[in-house]
Amino acid sequence: MAFLGKGLFPAVSELINYFSVLLYDILTYGSRIVIASAHNITLLEVPQYGDPRKEARLVCHYESARGDPPLHSVKWYRENNEIFRFTPGQVPSTRTFNTTSGSVTPGACNMQSCAVRVALPPRYNTRVAYTCEVSAEGPRFAVVKQTKNLTVAGECLVP
């Protein structure tokens, strides 16, 4: 259940953030409430299993609805650590972050998808969570994210 254990606080935090932004919009714009949403993640490609001797390819596909603010950024996280960022309005538009858990190779990122290659930990039977976070431009910077797990698989020896 999402509301038990550690899952409770992020859910409550997101609700508080949502309602505080909504209250701000009501106070700022009066009865004319402006609803802005984030881009929708349509497909998150994270392999279920990976070979520690090879890089894994991760792809996040997203789209915006008519009237949504422009894309602000796409971020990739390994567990809770940001490992890559694509910000189309900046030069350079991509940035990788140093981590002790493996390297990141930028792939192709555009206004519909963002791909990266990641080195996997050398430990077999390790589960790693990868998250794609897509945010829209301000003033609200609405965010949507999705997470999938990858298991580093051991060698299968066939006699």
LUMSEFI-456977 format. One line per field, with one value per atom (N, C-alpha, C): atom name; residue in one letter; x negated, y negated, z negated; residue number from 1. Coordinates in steps of 0.2 Angstrom, whole numbers, plus 2048, in hexadecimal, padded with zeros to 3 digits. Layout:
% LUMSEFI-456977
atom: CA, ...
type: a, ...
c1: X, ...
c2: Y, ...
c3: Z, ...
seq: NUM, ...
***
This chain:
% LUMSEFI-456977
atom: N, CA, C, N, CA, C, N, CA, C, N, CA, C, N, CA, C, N, CA, C, N, CA, C, N, CA, C, N, CA, C, N, CA, C, N, CA, C, N, CA, C, N, CA, C, N, CA, C, N, CA, C, N, CA, C, N, CA, C, N, CA, C, N, CA, C, N, CA, C, N, CA, C, N, CA, C, N, CA, C, N, CA, C, N, CA, C, N, CA, C, N, CA, C, N, CA, C, N, CA, C, N, CA, C, N, CA, C, N, CA, C, N, CA, C, N, CA, C, N, CA, C, N, CA, C, N, CA, C, N, CA, C, N, CA, C, N, CA, C, N, CA, C, N, CA, C, N, CA, C, N, CA, C, N, CA, C, N, CA, C, N, CA, C, N, CA, C, N, CA, C, N, CA, C, N, CA, C, N, CA, C, N, CA, C, N, CA, C, N, CA, C, N, CA, C, N, CA, C, N, CA, C, N, CA, C, N, CA, C, N, CA, C, N, CA, C, N, CA, C, N, CA, C, N, CA, C, N, CA, C, N, CA, C, N, CA, C, N, CA, C, N, CA, C, N, CA, C, N, CA, C, N, CA, C, N, CA, C, N, CA, C, N, CA, C, N, CA, C, N, CA, C, N, CA, C, N, CA, C, N, CA, C, N, CA, C, N, CA, C, N, CA, C, N, CA, C, N, CA, C, N, CA, C, N, CA, C, N, CA, C, N, CA, C, N, CA, C, N, CA, C, N, CA, C, N, CA, C, N, CA, C, N, CA, C, N, CA, C, N, CA, C, N, CA, C, N, CA, C, N, CA, C, N, CA, C, N, CA, C, N, CA, C, N, CA, C, N, CA, C, N, CA, C, N, CA, C, N, CA, C, N, CA, C, N, CA, C, N, CA, C, N, CA, C, N, CA, C, N, CA, C, N, CA, C, N, CA, C, N, CA, C, N, CA, C, N, CA, C, N, CA, C, N, CA, C, N, CA, C, N, CA, C, N, CA, C, N, CA, C, N, CA, C, N, CA, C, N, CA, C, N, CA, C, N, CA, C, N, CA, C, N, CA, C, N, CA, C, N, CA, C, N, CA, C, N, CA, C, N, CA, C, N, CA, C, N, CA, C, N, CA, C, N, CA, C, N, CA, C, N, CA, C, N, CA, C, N, CA, C, N, CA, C, N, CA, C, N, CA, C, N, CA, C, N, CA, C, N, CA, C, N, CA, C, N, CA, C, N, CA, C, N, CA, C, N, CA, C, N, CA, C, N, CA, C
type: m, m, m, a, a, a, f, f, f, l, l, l, g, g, g, k, k, k, g, g, g, l, l, l, f, f, f, p, p, p, a, a, a, v, v, v, s, s, s, e, e, e, l, l, l, i, i, i, n, n, n, y, y, y, f, f, f, s, s, s, v, v, v, l, l, l, l, l, l, y, y, y, d, d, d, i, i, i, l, l, l, t, t, t, y, y, y, g, g, g, s, s, s, r, r, r, i, i, i, v, v, v, i, i, i, a, a, a, s, s, s, a, a, a, h, h, h, n, n, n, i, i, i, t, t, t, l, l, l, l, l, l, e, e, e, v, v, v, p, p, p, q, q, q, y, y, y, g, g, g, d, d, d, p, p, p, r, r, r, k, k, k, e, e, e, a, a, a, r, r, r, l, l, l, v, v, v, c, c, c, h, h, h, y, y, y, e, e, e, s, s, s, a, a, a, r, r, r, g, g, g, d, d, d, p, p, p, p, p, p, l, l, l, h, h, h, s, s, s, v, v, v, k, k, k, w, w, w, y, y, y, r, r, r, e, e, e, n, n, n, n, n, n, e, e, e, i, i, i, f, f, f, r, r, r, f, f, f, t, t, t, p, p, p, g, g, g, q, q, q, v, v, v, p, p, p, s, s, s, t, t, t, r, r, r, t, t, t, f, f, f, n, n, n, t, t, t, t, t, t, s, s, s, g, g, g, s, s, s, v, v, v, t, t, t, p, p, p, g, g, g, a, a, a, c, c, c, n, n, n, m, m, m, q, q, q, s, s, s, c, c, c, a, a, a, v, v, v, r, r, r, v, v, v, a, a, a, l, l, l, p, p, p, p, p, p, r, r, r, y, y, y, n, n, n, t, t, t, r, r, r, v, v, v, a, a, a, y, y, y, t, t, t, c, c, c, e, e, e, v, v, v, s, s, s, a, a, a, e, e, e, g, g, g, p, p, p, r, r, r, f, f, f, a, a, a, v, v, v, v, v, v, k, k, k, q, q, q, t, t, t, k, k, k, n, n, n, l, l, l, t, t, t, v, v, v, a, a, a, g, g, g, e, e, e, c, c, c, l, l, l, v, v, v, p, p, p
c1: 7FC, 800, 7FC, 7FE, 7F9, 7FA, 7FF, 7FF, 7FD, 7F9, 7F6, 7EF, 7EB, 7E4, 7E2, 7DC, 7D9, 7DD, 7E2, 7E6, 7EB, 7EC, 7F1, 7EE, 7E8, 7E6, 7E5, 7E3, 7E2, 7E9, 7EE, 7F5, 7F8, 7F7, 7FA, 7F6, 7F0, 7EC, 7EE, 7F0, 7F2, 7F9, 7FD, 804, 804, 800, 7FF, 7FC, 7F7, 7F5, 7FA, 7FE, 803, 808, 80B, 810, 80D, 807, 804, 803, 801, 801, 808, 80D, 814, 816, 815, 817, 814, 80D, 80A, 80D, 80F, 812, 819, 81D, 823, 822, 81D, 81C, 819, 815, 812, 817, 81B, 81F, 826, 828, 82F, 833, 839, 83D, 83B, 836, 834, 82E, 82F, 82A, 826, 820, 81B, 819, 81B, 818, 813, 80D, 807, 805, 804, 802, 7FB, 7F8, 7F1, 7F2, 7ED, 7ED, 7EF, 7F2, 7F4, 7EE, 7EC, 7E7, 7EB, 7EA, 7EE, 7EB, 7E4, 7E1, 7DA, 7D9, 7D2, 7CF, 7C9, 7C6, 7C0, 7C0, 7BB, 7BB, 7B6, 7B6, 7B7, 7BA, 7BC, 7B5, 7B1, 7AB, 7A5, 79F, 799, 793, 78E, 788, 783, 780, 77B, 775, 774, 76E, 770, 776, 779, 77D, 77D, 781, 789, 78D, 794, 797, 79B, 79E, 7A5, 7A6, 7AC, 7AF, 7B5, 7B9, 7BF, 7C0, 7C6, 7CA, 7D0, 7D4, 7DA, 7DB, 7E0, 7E3, 7E9, 7EC, 7F0, 7F1, 7F5, 7FC, 801, 807, 808, 80D, 80E, 80F, 80B, 80C, 807, 803, 7FE, 7F8, 7F5, 7EF, 7E9, 7E4, 7DF, 7DB, 7D7, 7D3, 7CE, 7CD, 7C7, 7C1, 7C2, 7BD, 7BF, 7BA, 7BB, 7B5, 7B6, 7B1, 7B1, 7AC, 7AB, 7A8, 7AB, 7A8, 7A7, 7A1, 7A0, 7A1, 7A6, 7A8, 7AA, 7A8, 7AA, 7A5, 7A0, 79A, 79B, 79B, 79C, 795, 796, 790, 790, 795, 796, 79B, 79A, 79F, 79F, 7A5, 7A6, 7AA, 7A7, 7AB, 7AA, 7AF, 7AF, 7AD, 7AF, 7AE, 7A7, 7A2, 79C, 796, 791, 78B, 785, 783, 785, 78C, 78F, 796, 796, 790, 790, 78A, 78B, 786, 787, 781, 780, 77D, 77F, 77D, 779, 773, 76F, 772, 771, 774, 76F, 76F, 76B, 76E, 774, 777, 777, 773, 772, 773, 771, 771, 777, 778, 77E, 77C, 77E, 77D, 783, 783, 789, 78A, 791, 793, 797, 79C, 79F, 7A5, 7A5, 7AB, 7AE, 7B5, 7B8, 7BF, 7C4, 7CA, 7CF, 7CD, 7D2, 7CF, 7C8, 7C5, 7BE, 7BB, 7B4, 7B2, 7AC, 7A9, 7A2, 7A0, 799, 797, 790, 78E, 78A, 78B, 788, 784, 77F, 77B, 77E, 77F, 782, 77D, 77F, 77B, 778, 772, 76F, 772, 777, 779, 780, 780, 785, 78B, 791, 797, 798, 796, 797, 79D, 7A2, 7A7, 7A6, 7A6, 7A5, 7AB, 7AD, 7B3, 7B1, 7B4, 7B3, 7B9, 7B9, 7BE, 7BD, 7C2, 7C2, 7C7, 7C5, 7C9, 7C9, 7CF, 7D1, 7D4, 7D1, 7D5, 7D6, 7DB, 7DD, 7DB, 7DB, 7D8, 7DD, 7DB, 7DE, 7E4, 7E8, 7E6, 7E7, 7EA, 7EC, 7E6, 7E3, 7DE, 7E1, 7E7, 7EA, 7E6, 7E6, 7E1, 7E5, 7E3, 7E5, 7DF, 7E0, 7DA, 7DC, 7D8, 7DA, 7D3, 7D4, 7CE, 7CF, 7CA, 7CA, 7C3, 7C3, 7BE, 7BA, 7B4, 7AF, 7AC, 7AC, 7A8, 7A2, 79C, 796, 795, 796, 796, 78F, 78F, 789, 788, 782, 781, 785, 788, 78B, 787, 785, 780, 784, 784, 787, 782, 783, 77E, 77E
c2: 806, 800, 7FA, 7F5, 7EF, 7EB, 7EB, 7E7, 7E9, 7EF, 7F2, 7F1, 7F1, 7F0, 7EA, 7EA, 7E4, 7E1, 7E5, 7E2, 7DD, 7DC, 7D8, 7D0, 7CF, 7C8, 7C5, 7C9, 7C5, 7C4, 7C8, 7C7, 7C1, 7C1, 7BB, 7B4, 7B5, 7AF, 7AD, 7B1, 7AF, 7AC, 7AF, 7AC, 7A5, 7A4, 79D, 799, 79B, 796, 795, 79A, 799, 793, 794, 790, 789, 788, 782, 77E, 781, 77E, 77C, 781, 77F, 779, 779, 773, 76D, 76D, 767, 765, 76A, 768, 765, 767, 764, 75D, 75C, 755, 751, 753, 74F, 74D, 752, 751, 751, 751, 750, 756, 755, 75B, 75E, 75B, 75E, 762, 768, 76D, 76F, 76F, 772, 779, 77E, 784, 786, 787, 789, 790, 794, 79B, 79C, 7A2, 7A4, 7A8, 7A9, 7AD, 7B4, 7B9, 7BF, 7C4, 7C8, 7CE, 7D3, 7D4, 7D9, 7E0, 7E1, 7E7, 7E6, 7EA, 7EA, 7F1, 7F1, 7F7, 7F8, 7FD, 7FF, 806, 80A, 811, 814, 81A, 81D, 820, 822, 825, 822, 822, 81F, 823, 823, 827, 821, 823, 81E, 81D, 821, 820, 81B, 819, 815, 80F, 809, 804, 805, 803, 803, 7FD, 7FD, 7F8, 7F6, 7F0, 7EE, 7E8, 7E8, 7E3, 7E1, 7DB, 7D8, 7D4, 7D6, 7D3, 7CF, 7C9, 7C4, 7C0, 7BD, 7B9, 7B3, 7AE, 7A9, 7A8, 7A6, 7A5, 79E, 79D, 796, 791, 78B, 786, 787, 78D, 78E, 789, 787, 783, 787, 784, 788, 78C, 791, 795, 791, 792, 78F, 794, 79A, 79E, 7A5, 7AA, 7B1, 7B3, 7B7, 7B9, 7C0, 7C4, 7CB, 7CB, 7D0, 7D1, 7D9, 7DA, 7E1, 7E1, 7E5, 7E5, 7DE, 7DA, 7D3, 7CE, 7D0, 7CC, 7CA, 7C3, 7C1, 7C3, 7C6, 7C8, 7C5, 7C2, 7BF, 7BA, 7B4, 7AF, 7AC, 7AC, 7A9, 7A3, 79D, 796, 793, 793, 791, 789, 786, 77E, 77C, 781, 77F, 781, 77E, 781, 782, 788, 78E, 790, 794, 796, 79D, 7A0, 7A6, 7A6, 7A9, 7A9, 7B0, 7B3, 7B9, 7B7, 7BB, 7BA, 7C0, 7BE, 7C3, 7C7, 7CE, 7D2, 7D8, 7DB, 7E0, 7E7, 7E7, 7ED, 7EE, 7EB, 7EC, 7E6, 7E7, 7E1, 7E1, 7DB, 7DA, 7D7, 7DA, 7D7, 7D4, 7CE, 7CA, 7CE, 7CE, 7D0, 7CB, 7CC, 7C7, 7C5, 7BE, 7BB, 7B6, 7B6, 7B1, 7AF, 7AC, 7AA, 7AF, 7B5, 7BB, 7C1, 7C1, 7C7, 7C5, 7C9, 7C8, 7CF, 7D0, 7D7, 7D6, 7DB, 7DB, 7E2, 7E3, 7EA, 7E9, 7EE, 7EE, 7F5, 7F4, 7FA, 7FD, 803, 807, 809, 809, 80B, 812, 814, 81B, 820, 81F, 824, 827, 82D, 831, 831, 832, 832, 82B, 826, 81F, 81C, 819, 816, 80E, 80B, 804, 800, 7FB, 7F7, 7F1, 7F0, 7EB, 7E7, 7E0, 7DC, 7D6, 7D5, 7D0, 7CB, 7C4, 7BF, 7BA, 7B8, 7B3, 7AD, 7A7, 7A1, 79C, 798, 793, 78C, 787, 780, 77D, 778, 774, 771, 76E, 76C, 772, 778, 77D, 782, 783, 789, 78F, 791, 797, 79D, 7A2, 7A8, 7AF, 7B3, 7BA, 7BE, 7C4, 7C9, 7D0, 7D4, 7DB, 7DF, 7E5, 7E9, 7F0, 7F3, 7FA, 7FD, 804, 807, 80B, 80C, 810, 815, 81B, 820, 822, 821, 823, 82B, 82E, 836, 839, 83F, 842, 846, 849, 84E, 854, 856, 85C, 861, 866, 86B, 871, 873, 878, 87E, 884, 88A, 88C
c3: 800, 800, 800, 804, 805, 7FF, 7FB, 7F5, 7EF, 7EF, 7E9, 7E9, 7E4, 7E3, 7E6, 7EA, 7ED, 7F2, 7F5, 7FB, 7F9, 7F2, 7F0, 7F1, 7EF, 7EF, 7F5, 7FB, 801, 804, 803, 805, 802, 7FB, 7F7, 7FA, 7FB, 7FD, 804, 808, 80F, 80F, 80A, 80A, 807, 802, 7FF, 804, 808, 80D, 812, 814, 819, 817, 811, 80E, 80D, 80B, 80A, 810, 816, 81C, 81E, 81D, 81F, 81B, 815, 811, 814, 815, 818, 81F, 823, 829, 828, 823, 821, 81F, 81A, 818, 81D, 821, 826, 82C, 82E, 834, 833, 82C, 82A, 82D, 82F, 831, 838, 83B, 842, 840, 83E, 83C, 842, 842, 847, 846, 849, 848, 84D, 84B, 84F, 84D, 852, 850, 853, 851, 854, 85A, 85D, 863, 860, 864, 862, 864, 860, 862, 865, 86C, 86F, 86F, 86E, 86E, 86B, 866, 863, 864, 868, 86A, 866, 861, 85D, 85D, 85F, 85F, 859, 858, 852, 84F, 854, 852, 856, 852, 856, 854, 859, 858, 856, 850, 84D, 852, 857, 85C, 861, 862, 867, 864, 868, 866, 868, 863, 865, 868, 86D, 870, 86D, 86B, 867, 86C, 86D, 871, 86E, 86E, 86B, 871, 872, 877, 874, 876, 873, 879, 877, 87B, 877, 87B, 877, 87A, 876, 879, 87B, 87F, 882, 87C, 87C, 877, 871, 871, 86C, 86D, 868, 868, 86C, 86F, 872, 86D, 870, 86C, 869, 862, 85F, 85E, 85C, 85B, 85A, 85C, 85B, 857, 851, 84D, 84C, 84B, 84A, 843, 83F, 838, 838, 834, 832, 82B, 829, 822, 821, 81C, 81B, 81D, 821, 823, 82A, 82C, 833, 836, 83C, 840, 847, 849, 850, 850, 854, 855, 85C, 85F, 865, 864, 866, 866, 86C, 870, 877, 878, 873, 873, 871, 86F, 86D, 872, 872, 876, 871, 871, 874, 871, 876, 873, 86F, 86F, 86B, 866, 860, 85B, 857, 856, 852, 84B, 846, 840, 83D, 83A, 837, 832, 833, 82D, 82C, 826, 825, 827, 829, 82B, 833, 837, 83E, 842, 848, 84D, 851, 854, 858, 85F, 864, 86B, 86E, 86F, 872, 879, 87A, 881, 884, 888, 88C, 887, 886, 883, 887, 887, 88B, 887, 88B, 887, 886, 889, 888, 884, 884, 880, 87E, 879, 877, 875, 878, 877, 874, 870, 86D, 86C, 86C, 86A, 864, 860, 859, 858, 854, 852, 84C, 84C, 846, 841, 83B, 835, 837, 835, 836, 832, 82D, 828, 82C, 82C, 82F, 82A, 82C, 828, 824, 827, 824, 828, 825, 828, 827, 82D, 82D, 830, 82D, 82F, 833, 839, 83E, 83F, 83E, 83E, 843, 847, 84C, 849, 849, 847, 84C, 84E, 853, 850, 852, 84F, 854, 853, 858, 855, 85A, 858, 853, 850, 84B, 84D, 849, 842, 83D, 83F, 83A, 83B, 840, 841, 83F, 842, 840, 842, 83E, 83F, 83F, 843, 843, 843, 840, 840, 840, 842, 842, 841, 83D, 83B, 83D, 83F, 841, 83E, 83C, 839, 83E, 83E, 842, 83D, 83F, 83B, 83E, 83B, 83E, 83E, 843, 844, 844, 840, 840, 847, 848, 84E, 84D, 853, 853, 856, 853, 856, 858, 85E, 861, 863, 860, 861, 868
seq: 1, 1, 1, 2, 2, 2, 3, 3, 3, 4, 4, 4, 5, 5, 5, 6, 6, 6, 7, 7, 7, 8, 8, 8, 9, 9, 9, 10, 10, 10, 11, 11, 11, 12, 12, 12, 13, 13, 13, 14, 14, 14, 15, 15, 15, 16, 16, 16, 17, 17, 17, 18, 18, 18, 19, 19, 19, 20, 20, 20, 21, 21, 21, 22, 22, 22, 23, 23, 23, 24, 24, 24, 25, 25, 25, 26, 26, 26, 27, 27, 27, 28, 28, 28, 29, 29, 29, 30, 30, 30, 31, 31, 31, 32, 32, 32, 33, 33, 33, 34, 34, 34, 35, 35, 35, 36, 36, 36, 37, 37, 37, 38, 38, 38, 39, 39, 39, 40, 40, 40, 41, 41, 41, 42, 42, 42, 43, 43, 43, 44, 44, 44, 45, 45, 45, 46, 46, 46, 47, 47, 47, 48, 48, 48, 49, 49, 49, 50, 50, 50, 51, 51, 51, 52, 52, 52, 53, 53, 53, 54, 54, 54, 55, 55, 55, 56, 56, 56, 57, 57, 57, 58, 58, 58, 59, 59, 59, 60, 60, 60, 61, 61, 61, 62, 62, 62, 63, 63, 63, 64, 64, 64, 65, 65, 65, 66, 66, 66, 67, 67, 67, 68, 68, 68, 69, 69, 69, 70, 70, 70, 71, 71, 71, 72, 72, 72, 73, 73, 73, 74, 74, 74, 75, 75, 75, 76, 76, 76, 77, 77, 77, 78, 78, 78, 79, 79, 79, 80, 80, 80, 81, 81, 81, 82, 82, 82, 83, 83, 83, 84, 84, 84, 85, 85, 85, 86, 86, 86, 87, 87, 87, 88, 88, 88, 89, 89, 89, 90, 90, 90, 91, 91, 91, 92, 92, 92, 93, 93, 93, 94, 94, 94, 95, 95, 95, 96, 96, 96, 97, 97, 97, 98, 98, 98, 99, 99, 99, 100, 100, 100, 101, 101, 101, 102, 102, 102, 103, 103, 103, 104, 104, 104, 105, 105, 105, 106, 106, 106, 107, 107, 107, 108, 108, 108, 109, 109, 109, 110, 110, 110, 111, 111, 111, 112, 112, 112, 113, 113, 113, 114, 114, 114, 115, 115, 115, 116, 116, 116, 117, 117, 117, 118, 118, 118, 119, 119, 119, 120, 120, 120, 121, 121, 121, 122, 122, 122, 123, 123, 123, 124, 124, 124, 125, 125, 125, 126, 126, 126, 127, 127, 127, 128, 128, 128, 129, 129, 129, 130, 130, 130, 131, 131, 131, 132, 132, 132, 133, 133, 133, 134, 134, 134, 135, 135, 135, 136, 136, 136, 137, 137, 137, 138, 138, 138, 139, 139, 139, 140, 140, 140, 141, 141, 141, 142, 142, 142, 143, 143, 143, 144, 144, 144, 145, 145, 145, 146, 146, 146, 147, 147, 147, 148, 148, 148, 149, 149, 149, 150, 150, 150, 151, 151, 151, 152, 152, 152, 153, 153, 153, 154, 154, 154, 155, 155, 155, 156, 156, 156, 157, 157, 157, 158, 158, 158, 159, 159, 159
***
